[in-house]
Amino acid sequence: GSGKSTLLKAIAGVLKPTHGEIEFKGKRIEGMPAEKVIREGIAMAPANHQVFPDSSVRMNLEIGAYIRSDPQGVNQDIEEFFDRFPNLRERSNQKAALLSGGEQQMLSIARALMSRPKLLLLDEPSIGLAPAVMHDVFRRIVEVRDSGTPVLLVEQNARQALAIADRGYVLAN
């Protein structure tokens, strides 16, 4: 209720802020449409494991790369994500709706990474997940960060988030 998800949505261009400024890499982006924000290098994996449920796992990943014009690179990235998330490879032709919550969250993160962002926004990636699955998701987030992609993480599980964070901020009413 303090505006964490709203802040991420404003950065991602999903919501237009009523006031204030958002700057990314020296350029003001507040009010910019989501597609342009993605082209600027910001991708978001929204809360609640949002995937395209009627599309296959592979199609979800391809959708994440829609701004790219390098089909060979897209296929290489898909293979890399299938290596990183073996469960997704096994289910690549299944509808995303048939995945578990943890698998859907992994797919949502991988889909966001398909645009090769300069900044990855993650909104409550552990919400609704069993503890073991949550730990796996956080391990994957650390891998993403360690591979050189900065991550802005909104997470109510402060202990887990701070354990992997370089910096922590608290939003209060």
Order of alpha helices (4+ residues) and beta strands (2+ residues): alpha-beta-beta-alpha-beta-alpha-alpha-alpha-alpha-beta-alpha-beta-alpha
